[in-house]
């Protein structure tokens, strides 16, 4: 996929990936941590797409450690880090680590032992063109609630008071969008500045803690947010990373509305489906006639959610709304989508099935709050 200035985030640019994990260990936990790291290394070494990793200890503060790893590209890393295998692999580290911070970077330039690697000599797995961002980080969480509790959970999630938007002088919670599809909840956030600082700020707010406690009895996955390990496992499993974000270069119309669409993929096809939708939305951003003003694609395993800002309603142009513009797009989506999971069977080339897919994929909006509402 070519990278235009309108794409501020993408896991599909083909470049190699550098992952940096900063850790602050408890005193006396160093040997336990080293044992857990050795076990993790043996497992990650066999993961497709993994190239290498390093473990470093601060020369200034021995409690501070750094793990760096290199991957052929972002998709294999995201598949690994969001897997149940990874959740189990890192559990032994939880009791050793006081705090962690993970950062992921595309490799744009690289200096060899003798001469710099210029753009014309760059590997095809390097991102030659830099993306132009908007200073906003995007992330989502998803979890399921017990069947029959959907209306009660929706009521609880819609009724709480918004937390303070300003986190510190550099970080602000810009927008929170919450949707449901059946018993699945998706909460997407946009943050100006430090995403981790904003998430921790929100988690500490009394109104947020109260609603989290209120929905606990309805969750299909048990959690205890007062237990750091239980909370860490829950939020690791609930993470729904943003894998692509694009916005049109044209001025925003006054009638732009936000929608969320749920695309359950066939087993093992989640990343490929997310890539298809990202490619479609990148093309839509360059089309002045497209109703798609901007979109963010979130993906974890076989769960794909597309948050899309449209000029007008979804059903005005169902093909564009679904991300099906262009020759062969409907057939490709049909190949990757578990249509039976949302009640669609047969060809997506027909108007009937396109409308049926749109109806079933359309998620129920619960809240959409910008910082101006806070």
N, C-alpha and C positions, 0 to 999 in steps of 0.2 A: 504494500500500500504506500502511495506517495504521501509525504507529510506536507501539509499546507499550514500556513500561519494560523488557520482557524482551528486546527486540531491542537488542543493544549495538553491532552493526555491520551496515550495509546500504548497498549501492550503488544501491538501488532506492527511495529515499525521495522521489525527484523533485526534490530541491533542486539548485541550482547548486553547482558544485564549484570550490574554489580549490586550486590545486596550487603548492607552494612547493619549489623546488630550491635548496639551498645548495651552493655550489661553492668549493673552495679550489684556486686555479690555481698551477701551477709558475711560478717567476719567469721572465720573458721570453717567456711563452706568451700574453700578452694579445691580440696582434694575430691570432695563429693561432686563438685562441678566438673572437674577434669575427667572423672570416671564417666559421668553422664555425656560429656562431649565426645569422648572416644566411642561410646556406643552409638551416638548420633552420626558420627563420621562414617562408621562402617555401613550404616543404613543409607545415608544420603549418597554415598559413593556410587551406588548402583542405580540411582534415580536417573532416568533419561534426561539429557539436557544439562546435567551438572558437570562443570569443568573442574573447579578446584575450590578450596577454602583455606582460610588461615585463622588461627587463634592468636590474639595478641593481648598482652597485659600492660597496663599503663606503667610507665617508669616514674610517674609522679604520685599515683595513688594505687596501691596494689589491689584495692577492691574493685577497680574499674577495668573491665575487659572489653574486647572488641572481637567480633567474629565477622570476617568478610568472606563472601563466596561469589564465584563467577558462574554465569549460566549462559548457554548458547543463545537464549532469548527469554523474554518474560513469560510466555505461556507455560513452559514446563515447570518453571519455578512456582508460578501461581497454582498450578495443578498439585504440586507437592505440598506447598505450605498450607493449602486449604483442605488437605486430605485427612481422613481419620488416622491414617498411618502416621502423619506428622504430629497430630494431637497426642497420640500415645508415645511417640518417640521423645517429645520434649517434656513429658510429665516429670521425669526424674530431676529436671532442672528447676522446677517450680520452687522447691523448698530451699534452693541455693540462692535464688535471685531476688533482690529487693526491688529492682526496677529494670525495665527494658525499653528500648526504643529501636524500631526497625525502619530503615530507609532503603529505597530502591531507586537505582539510577541507570539510565541508558548510557552506554559508553559511546561518546561522540568522537573523541580523539585519543590517541595513544602514542607515547614516546617509546621507541625501542632503544636498545643499548647504544646505537650509533647515530641515528637520525630520527627526527620527528616524522610521524606518519601524517602526510598531507592529505587533504580531502580526495585528490585524484588517485591516491594510493590506498585509500581506506578500504577495509574489508567490506564485503557485501553485508556482513553482519554488524556493521556499525551504522549508527544513525548519523548521516552526514549533515542533514539540515536540522537546525534547532527548532523546536516547537516554541510558539509564542504563547505564554500562559496569561491568565488573568488574575493571578495571585490567590486563586481559590482551590482548596483541596476538597475532594468529593469522596464520600464513603457511605456504605449502607450496611444495615443489619437486617437479617431475616430469621424468623422463627415461626413455629406453628403452635396453635392453641388447640385445646381439646374440642372435637366436633360438638356443636351445640352451644358453645360459649362465645361464638363469633360476635353476636350483637352486644353482649355485655363487655367484651374486650374492646370493641369499637367505641362504645360509650365511654369507657375509662380513658382510652387513649385520646379521645377528642376533647375531653373535659378538663384536662389539667392546665394550669396557668403556665405560660411560656417562661422559661428561665431567662435570666438576664443575658442579653446578647453579647455585651462587651466582656471578654475574658480578661484581657490585659491591654496594654497600650499597643500591642502588635497583633492581637488575635481577636476575631469577632465571629460569632455564630451568625451566618448570613441568612440561611434558609433551612427549614426542616420540612420534609414532605413525607407523609405517612399514608400508606395504602394497604389494602387487604385484598387477597384473592382466595375465596373460600376461607380456610382456617390458617392461611399463611399471611403473616404480617411482614411488611417491608418498610423500614424507616431509613430515609436517605437524608444526609446532611451536607451542607455546603459551608465551608469555613474559610474565612480570610485569615491567613497566618498559619499558626501551628495547630494541625488537626488533633494531635494527641492531647495538647493542652486544653483544647476546646472540649474534647470528649470527657476528659477528667473533670473539667469544670461543670459540665452538664450533669455528670453522675453524682456530684456532690450537692446539687441543689435540692432543697427539701421537697419541693413540689414534684420533682422528677423521682426522687427516692420513694415518695408516697405512692405514685402511680405504678412504679415497678413492683413494689410490694403488693399492691392491689391486684395486679395481673398474675402474680406468682401461682396461685391455685389453679389457674386455667392453662398454664403452659404444659405442652407435651413433654418437654425436656425439663427435669427438675433442676433447680438452681438455688443457691444460697448466696446472695450478694454480700452477706457479711463475712463470708469465707473467701479469702483472696483466691485460693486454688479453684474453688467451685465457680467463682465469677470469671476467672481467667479461661477456664475450659468452656464455659457457656459462650462468652463473647468470641472466643476463637472459632467455635463451631457456627456461630451466628454471623460471622463476618461475610459480607457480600461485596467484594472489592469492585471498584470502578475500573474497567479495563479500557474504556475509550470515552472521550468527551470531545465533542465538536460543536461549534456555534457558527451560524452564518455570518458573513461579513456585512450583510445588508442591515440597515437600521431596523430595530424591532418595531413591529406594528403594535398598536394599542390593544389588540385583542388576542395577544399571545396567551395561551392557556397551557397548564402543565397536566400531563396524563402519564400513567404508568401502564405498561403492557407486560404481561407475564408469558414467557415462552419456555415451557418445559421441554428440554432436549431429550432425544433418544439417549440411551445409556452410552456414555463415553463421547458424546457429541457436543457437550456444552460449550467448550472453547471454540470449536469450529462454527457453531451457531452464532456465538458472540462476535466472531470475526466477520461473518457475513453481514450482520446487522451494522457493525462498525463501518464496513466498506460502503454499505448502502447510505448511511447517514453522512459519510464524508462526501459522497456524490451529491446528496441532497443539499448540503451546505453551499455547493457551487452552482446550484440551480436556482435562479431568481424566481422561478415560478413555483418552487416547492413550498408546501405549507409547513414543512419541518424547519423551524427556526434554529433549534438546537437539540441535542440529545446526549444522554449519558447511558452507556451500556454497563450493567453490573453482571458479574458471572461468578458462580461457584459451583463446581461439579456440573450437574445437569440442570441447574437453576439459572435461567437468564432473565433479567428484568431490564427493560428499556424505559428510561425516564425521558419523555419527549415533550418539548415545548412546541406547540402548534399554533399557527395563525388560523383560527376557526375551530370547528368541531371535528372530532375523529372521523365521523361518517361522511364528511364532505368529500374526502378523497381517501377511501379505505386502503387503497394500494400503497399510497405514500405514507399513510399513518402507520401501516404495518411494516414498512421498510421493504416493500416488494417491487419497487420501480426497477426497470431495466430488464433486458431479455434474460430468461433463465432463472431469475430471482425466485419466482414462486416455486419452481421445481426444486431448486436447491433448498429452500426453506422446508418444503414438504419432505425432502430426504432426511433432514436433520431434526425436525420437530416431532415430538411425541404427540401427534394430533389427537389420539384417542384420550390422552390425559385431560384434554380440555374440550372434548366432545366434537372433534372435527376429524372426519375420515374421508378419504378420497382426494381428488386433485384440487390443488389450490388455484388452478387456472380458472375455475368457475366463479362467477360473481356470488353465487349462493354460499360457497365455502369460504370465500374471502370475507363476506359479511359475518358468517358464523364464527370464523376465527377471531375477527375483530371484537365481536360481542363477548366471546369467552375469554379472550386475552385481556380485555379492558379491566383494570383493577379498580376496586372501590376506593375513592378518595376519602380519607378520614380527616387529615389536617394538612394544610400547606401554609406554613407561617414564615414570613420573611422578617428580618430584623426590624423593619418598620412597624411590624405588628407587636413587637416585644415591649 
